[in-house]
């Protein structure tokens, strides 16, 4: 025999789920909106901190780099930093720049940690992009 006591509650639940689904389609997903905002804020702060740190760096090659973009990769615990040569910097090999960035990664991460308010400083991964000129930000 079927249990008809919970029959109405199941219907209400199904209707609420359908309304929630249609609202999500119309208004967009609200899940993770705050998290995305905070991640974007962190990326902006890291962008500014790295721009300042590279400008104050003692290495002439690193001083000639511009930060183009900072993105989460895959989350805020690890950030992908795209750097490129400024228009006035002398041409140098990509391997040399990457090795100098790796050597200075501890210093750069320390500068980022001082600039942001987080329990742990994010890990930084650097990628050298082609093209010089002004940074897009």
C-alpha positions as CSV (number, residue, x, y, z in Angstrom):
1,X,0.0,0.0,0.0
2,X,1.3,3.5,-0.8
3,X,2.0,6.0,1.9
4,X,-0.1,9.1,1.2
5,X,1.0,11.1,4.3
6,X,4.0,12.6,2.7
7,X,2.5,13.1,-0.7
8,X,1.9,16.9,-0.5
9,X,5.3,17.7,0.9
10,X,7.0,16.0,-2.0
11,X,4.9,18.0,-4.4
12,X,5.8,21.3,-2.7
13,X,9.5,20.3,-2.8
14,X,9.3,19.6,-6.5
15,X,7.6,22.9,-7.1
16,X,10.1,24.9,-5.1
17,X,13.0,23.2,-6.9
18,X,11.4,24.1,-10.3
19,X,11.0,27.7,-9.2
20,X,14.5,27.9,-7.9
21,X,15.8,26.4,-11.2
22,X,13.9,29.0,-13.3
23,X,15.1,31.8,-11.0
24,X,18.7,30.6,-11.5
25,X,18.2,30.6,-15.3
26,X,16.7,34.1,-15.3
27,X,19.0,35.8,-12.7
28,X,22.1,33.7,-13.2
29,X,23.8,31.6,-10.6
30,X,24.5,33.4,-7.3
31,X,26.6,30.6,-5.9
32,X,30.3,31.6,-5.6
33,X,29.7,35.2,-6.5
34,X,31.3,36.4,-3.3
35,X,34.1,34.0,-3.7
36,X,34.7,35.2,-7.3
37,X,34.7,38.8,-6.0
38,X,37.3,38.0,-3.3
39,X,39.5,36.1,-5.7
40,X,39.4,39.0,-8.2
41,X,40.3,41.4,-5.3
42,X,43.2,39.2,-4.4
43,X,44.5,39.1,-8.0
44,X,44.3,42.9,-8.1
45,X,46.3,43.2,-4.9
46,X,48.9,40.7,-6.1
47,X,49.1,42.6,-9.4
48,X,49.9,45.8,-7.6
49,X,52.3,44.3,-5.1
50,X,54.3,42.5,-7.8
51,X,54.4,45.6,-10.0
52,X,55.9,47.5,-7.1
53,X,58.3,44.6,-6.1
54,X,59.6,44.1,-9.6
55,X,60.2,47.9,-9.9
56,X,62.2,47.9,-6.6
57,X,64.1,44.7,-7.4
58,X,67.9,44.8,-7.5
59,X,68.1,42.7,-10.6
60,X,68.1,44.8,-13.8
61,X,66.4,42.1,-15.9
62,X,63.5,41.8,-13.4
63,X,63.2,45.5,-13.1
64,X,62.6,45.6,-16.9
65,X,59.6,43.3,-16.6
66,X,55.9,44.4,-16.5
67,X,53.1,42.4,-14.9
68,X,50.5,41.9,-17.5
69,X,47.9,39.8,-15.6
70,X,47.3,37.8,-12.5
71,X,44.8,34.9,-12.6
72,X,43.8,32.1,-10.2
73,X,45.2,28.8,-11.3
74,X,43.1,26.7,-10.4
75,X,42.1,28.7,-7.2
76,X,43.3,31.6,-5.0
77,X,46.0,29.3,-3.4
78,X,48.0,29.4,-6.6
79,X,48.2,32.4,-8.9
80,X,49.4,32.5,-12.5
81,X,51.3,35.7,-13.1
82,X,51.9,36.8,-16.7
83,X,54.9,39.1,-17.2
84,X,56.4,40.6,-20.2
85,X,59.3,42.9,-21.3
86,X,58.9,46.6,-21.1
87,X,59.5,48.6,-24.3
88,X,62.8,49.9,-23.0
89,X,64.3,46.7,-21.7
90,X,67.2,45.0,-23.5
91,X,66.5,41.7,-25.3
92,X,67.5,38.7,-23.2
93,X,66.8,35.0,-23.5
94,X,63.5,33.6,-22.1
95,X,65.3,30.9,-20.2
96,X,67.4,33.5,-18.4
97,X,64.4,35.5,-17.4
98,X,62.5,32.4,-16.1
99,X,65.5,31.3,-14.1
100,X,65.9,34.8,-12.5
101,X,62.1,34.8,-11.7
102,X,62.5,31.4,-10.0
103,X,65.5,32.7,-8.0
104,X,63.5,35.8,-6.9
105,X,60.2,33.9,-6.3
106,X,60.8,33.8,-2.5
107,X,61.4,37.5,-2.4
108,X,58.4,38.2,-4.6
109,X,56.1,35.9,-2.6
110,X,57.3,37.6,0.6
111,X,56.4,41.0,-0.9
112,X,53.0,39.7,-1.8
113,X,52.4,38.3,1.7
114,X,53.3,41.7,3.2
115,X,50.8,43.5,0.9
116,X,47.8,41.2,1.3
117,X,45.8,40.1,4.4
118,X,45.7,36.4,4.2
119,X,46.7,33.5,6.4
120,X,48.9,32.0,3.7
121,X,50.5,33.7,0.8
122,X,49.5,32.2,-2.6
123,X,52.0,30.3,-4.6
124,X,53.1,32.2,-7.7
125,X,53.7,30.7,-11.1
126,X,55.3,33.0,-13.7
127,X,54.7,32.9,-17.4
128,X,56.6,35.1,-19.8
129,X,54.3,36.5,-22.5
130,X,55.3,37.8,-25.9
131,X,55.1,41.5,-26.8
132,X,56.1,44.5,-24.8
133,X,54.7,47.9,-24.2
134,X,52.3,49.0,-21.5
135,X,50.5,46.6,-19.3
136,X,46.7,46.3,-20.1
137,X,45.7,47.4,-16.6
